[in-house]
Amino acid sequence: MTQKISTEVQAESTRIANGIKKPGQSREQTKLIAAGIEKGIAEYKKQHKAKSRQLDKQKKQKIRANAAAAEQESNVEIEPKQVGASRLAWALLALSWAGFAGYLVQNGVLVIG
């Protein structure tokens, strides 16, 4: 897989190669140095992209893990409250029926025994 090297990278590598040029160095040697610099810059960019992708993946996994943990934690907190609310509802229903029966017995409408 060959990557196209941008003109900016080519210009930068040529500038660097000319900057480190030794006296008596031929034009072909300078071009080879520039090509090596281009290759180095391309490799650096490729590694930087790969590292950046890896960091993004880790960041997303961490966010997902935190969201899953928070969701699980909120589900755990809701369940005991629902059980308590259910028991409270049944207790209030039983109390109201007992109060209604007591009212009927007190007023003589309902005779027990």
C-alpha positions, -999 to +999 in steps of 0.1 A: +000+000+000+016+032-011+006+064+004+007+097-015+030+121+001+017+156+003+035+185-014+040+201+020+059+170+033+079+169+001+088+206+004+097+202+041+119+172+035+137+189+006+142+220+028+156+198+056+178+178+032+192+210+018+198+223+053+220+194+062+237+191+029+275+186+031+300+202+007+306+181-024+273+162-019+256+154-053+221+164-062+211+126-063+224+121-028+204+151-016+173+136-033+179+103-016+182+121+018+150+140+011+132+107+001+144+092+034+131+121+053+097+119+035+095+082+044+103+090+080+077+117+082+051+094+066+060+066+091+057+090+120+023+102+108+011+066+104+023+057+139+007+089+153-026+080+137-025+045+150-017+057+185-045+083+183-070+056+172-059+034+201-063+062+226-098+070+212-108+033+215-096+032+251-114+064+259-147+051+244-143+018+263-138+037+295-169+058+289-190+027+281-177+009+312-186+040+334-220+043+318-227+006+323-216+007+359-237+038+365-267+021+349-262-011+369-258+009+401-290+029+395-308-004+387-296-019+420-308+012+439-342+012+423-350-025+431-351-022+470-372+010+468-397-009+446-399-038+470-403-014+499-430+006+481-448-026+472-448-037+509-460-003+520-489-004+495-500-038+507-497-027+544-518+004+537-544-017+519-547-041+548-548-013+573-576+005+554-596-028+552-591-033+590-602+002+597-633-002+574-642-035+592-637-018+626-660+011+616-687-014+605-684-033+638-685-001+659-717+012+642-734-022+645-737-029+608-714-059+610-718-083+639-690-107+645-696-138+665 
